[in-house]
Amino acid sequence: MPNSAIANPYTSAKEYDFIFAGYGAAASLVLLQLHRKNALDKVSILIIDPEKKNKNDKTFCFWANNDDSIVKDLKHLIKHTWSSVLIKNAGHSPLAPLSYHHISSIDLYREVQQIEKPNWDRLLYPVSQIERDQISAYVVVNNEIIRGKKIFDSRTPSYEKVSKGETHIFQSFVGWEIETSKTIENPTTCRLMDFEIAQNNFTQFMYVLPFSSNKALVELTRFGSEILKENNAETQLKDYIQTHFGDFKREAIEIGCIPMSNAKIINDQIKDVVSLGARNYKVKPSTGYAFKNMYFQACELVDSLTNSKKTEENVQHEKASRGRFAFYDALLLRILQHNPQWGKTIFQSLFKGVEINRVLRFLDQKTSFYEELTVFMKLPWKPFISALLHNIITSNWFRSFLLLLISVLLLALGNETIIQNIIGYGLFLIGFITVGIPHGAVDHLLETGHWDSKKTPRFIFSYLLQAAAMGFLWYLFPELALIIFLLYSAWHFGQADGKQWGFGPALSLIWGAFVLFYILGTHLLESNTITSIIGNLSLPIACPIWAVIPWLIWSLFQKKVAFTFTLIWLLLSSQLPLLFAFGLYFIGQHSITSWQHISTHLKLKHQKIWLQALPFHAGAWLILLLFLYFYPSNDRFTSTDKSQWGIFFIFIACISLPHVISMQSVYSKKK
């Protein structure tokens, strides 16, 4: 079938009852659960995976009570069980009433193969696309469309760009199955985390899972941004095995990588398509454990299918976990990424200071808050406090909350008092120097990302020409210039805020117009004093303070914390002088937001951008001084003490026009 058919699928494409896009542990567990419910006899099934799954490619381990359903259902697949663990410097720790169980992936795959029926098909291709049209959901495989009444998607997940407060690292490992020359003591005891190896600026440890008195799986595991390679692991594995077990013979190699991430998975919600396994957030971010989560998802899913419940009831599982355990995971992930030297101390303190069953319940997210406090008391505080402070400072809501506190402070200092003016104008000046002007001084980088000896001079000339044209327009037709300035300011404010808050184009424009009108309209007397000076115009009506309330209600309903804080400080800023209210928004909200968007667009660090902006930043201040000195004056600019502020806003309007035009390259770029 040609590629063009993908956009307009044939209605005659073959349809299956169930399609499994990916055939790993998650899909296998769903199929086994369907078999237990006798739900496979009358359904057609298609399994799609580029690998045949005819070899042992993974080791699945989990802890559970012997009477738990996962043990009962998978008992015949459990190859090895350990009743205790060996913790370095803490001795043997019995796991009772729990046990640690091991299942080989090949045994799981073979179990599924044994229940295959004539109405099952397999395709050894990758699935390139899963979509839905007006007929049904379908997969695209090798440019062919295949329809399914239910599609189970367990392909390797892709993650969105890591945002603030999120971390994306890996648990990578290389394991050797060995036969030892000397007897392994206590083969019913496993070593979960032995950190007595070289860390090499990572968090690394050894696993030892004895299979018998002379056979074991010895695995080197790394938590970190850099994936462990087989050649890097070889020396450490060899040294460790010879030290603990003497001479050995290697029988098999296991190499793998598991995402440890709290970033959002790129996963469209499509009717009759259910995500499984890692694609459905079943990998615990801080440990990489997933098998039990996949088993319980399979049980829930099959119960809903066999009880004729709608598949949409499973959508609630297709999102990252929230709550206190997600918060704990976020802190640990940040430490493992940015301060991996703390990993060894943290895990050793955890296993040495806390009873092993409590640790495992904690990892299963089954502990009470009081139990969690007893766990935290045994851990080093410094790395967690550092991670907590960083997460708070980089949270989406923190800047809005800080602006709220500044608004409260300025209000508390009293209106037009000396101390309010000192702090208010001081913050205003610092803000303009650090980010207000600099965020528009990097426009020459937006196209190429660097100084281009051919393009940049032409760009600067064009930039200055546009600014001069705006200044000339203002001199000739101030009313028209003011109207144009207000229009492109509303447009530009809406673009920047809309990208931050996730608004569409229409809502962004409405918001930009509103926020500009709100700031000016709640300070009508001050605003009209300045607009009459610079444009011979006045706002016809005041904006009521309560106009922000509908936005606030909508924000609370949408659970947009950062936006809610923004609306609250905007509400408070209506009681501050105009210049302070405008400064809070222009610097604290708009300029910093635009700066972040520029940094993302250029893929450069903030410090490097600021340094590259410095010559143009200094030039802007020089132009401002010249502008204030030479801009033609008339009666409008001498009739009030606001005249200098009027000239200042004309200057802002002149340099804003080319900046708004330049920023189109940032905001028009497709996501």
C-alpha positions, 0 to 999 in steps of 0.5 A: 500500500502506498504512503498516501493511503496512510492519510486516507486508510482503506476501509477494507484494511484487515481488522483484528480484535486485539493488536499488540504493538510491542511484545515484551513483559507488559504485553505478555502479562496481558495475554496471560491474564486474558488466557486465565479469564478464558478470553482468547478463544474467540478473538483474533490477535496480531502481535507486532514486534521486530524481534522474535523473542526467542532468547533470554534478553531480560531478568525480571525480579520482584518482591512479594508475599507468597500468598500474593496474586502475582506469586500464585499466578506466575508461580510456575514461571518463577525460576529462583527465590531468595529469602534474605538479602546481604547488605554490606556492613549490615549483614544478612536481613531476612525478607520474611514474610516477603521473598525476592523472586526471579523470572527469566524473560524467555520463560515468559515469552515461551509461556505465551507461545504455548497458549497461541491459537490459530487465529493469532498472527505475528509481524516482525516489523516495528510499528511506525504509527498508531492513529484513529480515523472515523472507522477505528483505531489502526497501526501502520506497519511497513506502510500498511494499515492494520485495524484493531478494535483494541490496540495495546501499545507497549512500544519504547516510550519517547519523552517530551523535553525535560521541563523544570522540576523534571529529570531524565536519567537511566538505569543501565546495566551489564550482567554476567551469568557465571559458573564459579570454581568455589561454592557460593555461600548462602545461595538463598541470599541475594545482594541487592546493592553492593556499593563497595566498587569504584563509583567513577563519578556515578552512582554504581553498585553490584547485584548478585543473584545466586542461582545455585551453589556455583551459578549466579548472575552478577550485574553492574548497574549505573544510575546516571545520565551516561549509559554504562557500556559493556567495555567499561563494565568488563574490568569491574565485573571481572575484578569483583567476581574474582574477588568474591568468587574466585575463578569463573566461567562466563555463560551468558551476558545481559545488557539493558537500559531502563529510563529513570524519568519523571518527564512527560511521555509523548503519548496521545490519548486515542480511543481504543488504544491503551498504553502498557508498561513503560509507556504507561508510567509503570517504571518507578522513576527512582528505582527502575522497578516495573514488573509488579506494576505491569502485572497489576495493570494487566489484571486491571485492564483484563478485568475491565475488558472481560466485564465489558467496561469501557477502555476509557476507564484505563485512561486514568492510568496513562499519566505520571504519578502525583503526590508525595511519592512522586515528590520523593522520586523527583528529589532523588532523581535530581541528586542522582543526576547532578550530585551522583557522589551522594548516591552511595551514601544515601542508599547505604544509609537507607539499607543500613539504618532502616529495616529491609521490609520497611524499605521495600514497602516504601519502594512499593509506595505502601508506607504511611507518612509517619513511616516515611519520616522514620526512613528520612531520619536515617538519610543524609539531609544535605543533598535532599535539602539542596535538591528541594531548594533547587526544585522550589526555585526552578518550579513553574510557580516560584517566580509568580509566587516571588512576584506576589511576595514583592507586591505584598512587600511594596503594598506594606511599605505604604503608597508613595513613601520614601522606602517604597520608592527606594525599593520599588525604583531600585528593583525596577532599575536592577530588573531593566539592567539584568533582563529588561533591556538584555532580553531584547539585545540578543535579537541578532542571535535568533536567526543564526545563534551566533555573530554572522559577519555577513548577516549580523551587520545587515540585521543591526542596520535594519533593526535601527532603521525600524526603530528610527521609523517608529520614532519618526512616526511618533514625532509626526503622528503620535496618536497613530504611533501610540495605537500601533504601540499598544496593539503590538505590545498586546500581541507580543505579551500574549505570545510570550505568556501564551507559550508559558501558560499553554494558551492557543493563539486566540486566547494568547491574544485575548490575554495579552490585550487584557493584561495591558488594559488591566495594568493601564486601566486600573491606573487610569489617572497615571496612564492618561497623564502619560498617554496624553503626553506621548500620544494625545490620547486617553483611555476612555474607561477605567478597568475595574479591579474585579475584571481579573476574577473570571481569569482567576476562577478559570485558572483555579478550575484548570489547576494552573498554580503559576497562573493563579499566583500571577493573577493574584499579584496582578490584582494586588499591583492595581493598588501600587503606582503604575510604574511599579505595576508595569515593572513587575509585569514587564520585567518579572513576567514578560522579560524573564519569560521571553529570556527563557524562550530565547535560551530554549530557542538558541540552546545556549546557557543564560550566562553565555547569552547575556555576555553575547548581548552585552555590547548591544545592551550597552548600546541600548542604554547609550541610545536611551541617554541620547534619546532623552537628550535629543528627542524633540520636546514641546509643550507636552513634555514640559507640562508635567513631571511625567514628561521624562517617563513619556520619552522613556516609553517612546524609546521603549516603543521604538526598540520594541517594534523590531524586537517583536518582529524578530521574536516571530522566529521564536514564537512561530517555530513549530513545537 
